[in-house]
């Protein structure tokens, strides 16, 4: 049996793009399956004249009003106009700002469109994630100089998860496996812009991780050598020699979480490097 839908007008007033309001309004509307919102979106509202025009439209099609307007005078005009019309009106941003002000002990700067500073950081993270995934496990196209960080290490030294964590911080990261008797790619040796860091761990730790990996893996690792402690010691010695020869800093990840390893890498980025 079909349920009858009740329609209502939802007026969304923003001094920016209105994306925050649209998401909020739709999230709330979704909780009422028998009610469907007819959205009226008013973006870039920054003058009293615009507010008067919007209030006239609300008067002709009354409904719920949500707004995110930083300017106090315009906010007051919206509140008073809605009270005159007799429609419910809520500032979506104001309760959050009041909470921040109460906790931080300082008022906000009231900057219109300030959320777009975060948008830039968001797109930077997305760009870093795409770059990092395209350069995972030794994939080294010609654009390696665009990387911020290059991580090197033998298998199971947390290169990939650390790379992804760094990418989520906006850091373009390449990770390269170290294999005994296989030279480090020339592209890495020639790289000048990226910070290059070697990752190591104790043989026991790596052996344990590799054993767990073998249990849940369908890949054709040779169990006799992949998790063998003596073999791992040989791999680590090979890696350490490479790191020492090139003067690359080394991080021991044995007792570090991914977050701690990433923090150590970020700390190294802040240190001045010799040319």
C-alpha positions as CSV (number, residue, x, y, z in Angstrom):
1,X,0.0,0.0,0.0
2,X,1.4,3.4,-1.0
3,X,1.9,5.9,1.8
4,X,0.8,9.4,1.1
5,X,3.6,12.0,0.9
6,X,3.2,15.4,2.6
7,X,5.1,18.1,0.9
8,X,6.5,21.2,2.7
9,X,8.6,24.2,1.7
10,X,12.2,24.3,3.0
11,X,13.9,27.6,2.6
12,X,17.7,27.5,2.8
13,X,19.4,30.9,3.1
14,X,23.2,31.1,2.9
15,X,25.9,33.8,2.6
16,X,28.1,31.3,0.8
17,X,27.3,28.4,-1.6
18,X,24.6,26.8,0.6
19,X,26.2,23.3,0.5
20,X,26.3,23.0,4.3
21,X,22.6,24.0,4.6
22,X,21.5,21.6,1.8
23,X,23.3,18.7,3.5
24,X,21.8,19.6,6.9
25,X,18.3,20.1,5.5
26,X,18.3,16.8,3.6
27,X,19.7,14.9,6.5
28,X,16.8,16.2,8.7
29,X,14.2,15.6,6.0
30,X,15.3,12.0,5.5
31,X,14.1,11.3,9.0
32,X,10.5,11.8,7.9
33,X,9.6,9.3,5.3
34,X,6.1,10.7,4.8
35,X,7.2,14.2,4.3
36,X,9.1,15.5,1.3
37,X,10.9,18.9,1.2
38,X,10.5,21.3,-1.7
39,X,13.8,23.1,-1.5
40,X,14.3,26.8,-2.1
41,X,18.0,27.6,-2.0
42,X,19.2,31.2,-1.7
43,X,23.0,31.4,-2.1
44,X,25.4,34.3,-1.6
45,X,23.0,36.4,0.4
46,X,24.9,39.4,1.6
47,X,22.6,42.4,1.4
48,X,19.4,43.7,3.0
49,X,17.8,44.0,-0.4
50,X,18.4,40.3,-1.0
51,X,16.9,39.4,2.4
52,X,13.7,41.5,1.7
53,X,13.2,39.6,-1.7
54,X,13.7,36.3,0.0
55,X,11.3,37.1,2.8
56,X,8.6,38.0,0.2
57,X,9.1,34.6,-1.4
58,X,8.9,32.8,2.0
59,X,5.7,34.7,2.7
60,X,4.2,33.4,-0.6
61,X,5.2,29.8,0.1
62,X,5.6,29.5,3.9
63,X,7.7,26.7,5.4
64,X,10.7,25.9,7.5
65,X,13.6,28.4,7.2
66,X,17.2,27.4,7.8
67,X,20.0,29.8,7.4
68,X,23.8,30.3,7.7
69,X,24.4,34.0,7.6
70,X,27.4,35.5,9.5
71,X,26.5,39.2,9.3
72,X,24.5,40.0,12.6
73,X,22.3,42.6,10.9
74,X,21.2,40.3,8.1
75,X,20.6,37.5,10.6
76,X,18.4,39.7,12.7
77,X,16.5,40.8,9.6
78,X,15.9,37.2,8.7
79,X,14.7,36.3,12.2
80,X,12.4,39.3,12.5
81,X,11.0,38.8,9.0
82,X,10.2,35.1,9.7
83,X,8.6,36.0,13.0
84,X,6.4,38.5,11.2
85,X,5.4,35.9,8.6
86,X,4.9,33.3,11.3
87,X,7.3,30.6,10.1
88,X,9.9,28.7,12.1
89,X,13.4,29.9,11.5
90,X,16.7,28.4,12.8
91,X,20.3,29.5,12.4
92,X,22.2,26.3,11.7
93,X,25.6,27.8,12.4
94,X,24.9,30.0,15.5
95,X,24.4,27.2,18.1
96,X,27.7,25.6,17.0
97,X,29.5,29.0,17.1
98,X,28.2,29.6,20.6
99,X,29.4,26.2,21.7
100,X,32.9,26.9,20.3
101,X,32.9,30.4,21.9
102,X,31.9,29.0,25.3
103,X,34.6,26.2,25.2
104,X,37.4,28.3,23.6
105,X,36.6,31.4,25.5
106,X,36.8,33.7,22.5
107,X,34.3,34.8,19.8
108,X,34.6,33.7,16.2
109,X,36.0,36.0,13.6
110,X,32.7,35.9,11.6
111,X,34.3,35.5,8.2
112,X,31.9,34.9,5.3
113,X,32.8,31.8,3.4
114,X,35.5,30.7,5.8
115,X,34.6,27.1,5.3
116,X,36.2,27.2,1.8
117,X,39.6,27.4,3.5
118,X,38.8,23.9,4.5
119,X,37.7,23.0,1.0
120,X,41.2,23.8,-0.2
121,X,42.7,21.5,2.4
122,X,40.2,18.9,1.4
123,X,41.1,19.0,-2.2
124,X,44.8,18.9,-1.3
125,X,44.2,15.7,0.7
126,X,42.3,14.1,-2.2
127,X,45.1,15.1,-4.6
128,X,47.7,13.6,-2.2
129,X,45.6,10.4,-1.8
130,X,45.4,9.9,-5.6
131,X,49.1,10.5,-6.0
132,X,50.0,8.1,-3.2
133,X,47.8,5.3,-4.5
134,X,49.3,5.7,-7.9
135,X,52.8,5.4,-6.5
136,X,52.2,2.5,-4.1
137,X,54.8,-0.3,-3.8
138,X,57.4,0.9,-6.2
139,X,55.3,2.4,-8.9
140,X,57.6,5.2,-10.1
141,X,56.4,7.3,-13.0
142,X,58.4,10.3,-14.1
143,X,56.6,12.6,-11.7
144,X,58.4,11.3,-8.6
145,X,59.8,14.8,-8.0
146,X,56.3,15.9,-7.2
147,X,56.3,13.7,-4.1
148,X,56.7,15.3,-0.6
149,X,58.0,12.0,1.0
150,X,59.5,8.7,-0.3
151,X,59.4,5.8,2.2
152,X,61.7,2.8,1.7
153,X,61.8,-0.4,3.6
154,X,61.6,-4.2,3.3
155,X,58.3,-6.0,3.2
156,X,56.0,-5.5,6.2
157,X,57.5,-2.3,7.6
158,X,54.2,-0.4,7.3
159,X,55.1,1.5,4.2
160,X,51.7,1.5,2.6
161,X,49.5,2.3,5.7
162,X,51.9,5.1,6.7
163,X,51.8,6.5,3.1
164,X,48.0,6.6,3.2
165,X,48.0,8.2,6.6
166,X,50.4,10.9,5.4
167,X,48.3,11.4,2.3
168,X,45.3,12.0,4.5
169,X,47.3,14.9,5.9
170,X,47.9,16.3,2.4
171,X,51.4,14.8,2.0
172,X,52.1,13.2,-1.4
173,X,53.9,10.0,-0.5
174,X,55.7,7.3,-2.6
175,X,56.7,4.0,-1.0
176,X,59.4,1.8,-2.5
177,X,60.2,-1.8,-1.4
178,X,63.8,-2.8,-0.6
179,X,64.7,-6.2,-2.0
180,X,68.1,-7.9,-1.4
181,X,70.4,-7.7,-4.4
182,X,68.0,-5.3,-6.2
183,X,69.3,-1.8,-6.6
184,X,67.3,1.2,-5.5
185,X,65.6,2.7,-8.6
186,X,67.6,5.6,-10.1
187,X,64.6,7.8,-9.9
188,X,64.8,7.6,-6.1
189,X,68.5,8.3,-6.0
190,X,68.1,11.3,-8.3
191,X,65.2,12.8,-6.4
192,X,66.0,16.1,-4.7
193,X,62.7,17.6,-3.6
194,X,61.2,14.7,-1.6
195,X,62.2,13.8,1.9
196,X,63.5,10.2,1.7
197,X,63.0,8.0,4.8
198,X,64.0,4.4,5.6
199,X,61.6,2.3,7.7
200,X,62.9,-0.7,9.7
201,X,61.7,-3.0,12.5
202,X,63.1,-5.8,14.6
203,X,63.4,-9.2,12.8
204,X,61.0,-10.8,15.3
205,X,58.3,-8.2,14.7
206,X,58.6,-8.5,10.9
207,X,58.6,-12.3,11.1
208,X,55.4,-12.2,13.2
209,X,53.7,-9.9,10.8
210,X,54.7,-11.9,7.8
211,X,53.5,-15.1,9.4
212,X,50.1,-13.5,9.9
213,X,50.2,-12.3,6.4
214,X,50.9,-15.8,5.1
215,X,47.8,-17.2,6.9
216,X,45.4,-14.8,5.2
217,X,47.1,-14.5,1.8
218,X,46.6,-16.3,-1.4
219,X,49.8,-14.8,-2.9
220,X,52.7,-17.1,-3.8
221,X,55.1,-16.2,-1.0
222,X,57.6,-18.9,-0.1
223,X,56.8,-19.7,3.6
224,X,60.3,-21.1,4.0
225,X,62.0,-17.8,3.4
226,X,59.4,-15.0,3.6
227,X,58.9,-15.3,7.4
228,X,62.4,-16.8,8.1
229,X,64.2,-14.8,10.8
230,X,67.7,-15.3,9.3
231,X,66.4,-14.1,5.9
232,X,64.8,-11.1,7.4
233,X,68.0,-10.2,9.2
234,X,69.8,-10.3,5.8
235,X,67.1,-8.0,4.3
236,X,67.3,-5.5,7.1
237,X,71.1,-5.4,6.9
238,X,70.9,-4.8,3.2
239,X,68.3,-2.0,3.7
240,X,70.3,-0.3,6.5
241,X,73.4,-0.2,4.3
242,X,71.5,1.5,1.6
243,X,70.0,4.0,4.0
244,X,73.4,4.7,5.6
245,X,75.2,5.0,2.2
246,X,72.7,7.7,1.0
247,X,72.4,9.5,4.3
248,X,68.7,8.9,4.6
249,X,67.1,9.1,8.1
250,X,65.7,5.9,9.5
251,X,62.6,5.3,11.6
252,X,62.2,2.1,13.6
253,X,58.5,1.2,13.5
254,X,58.6,-1.8,15.8
255,X,56.8,-0.2,18.7
256,X,55.2,2.7,16.8
257,X,51.6,2.9,15.6
258,X,51.0,4.2,12.1
259,X,50.0,7.6,13.5
260,X,53.3,7.7,15.5
261,X,55.4,6.7,12.5
262,X,53.7,9.4,10.3
263,X,54.2,12.0,13.1
264,X,58.0,11.1,13.1
265,X,58.1,11.6,9.3
266,X,56.3,14.9,9.6
267,X,58.8,16.0,12.2
268,X,61.7,15.2,9.9
269,X,60.0,17.3,7.2
270,X,60.2,20.3,9.5
271,X,63.9,20.0,9.9
272,X,66.2,21.8,7.5
273,X,68.0,19.5,5.0
274,X,71.4,19.9,3.6
275,X,71.6,20.5,-0.1
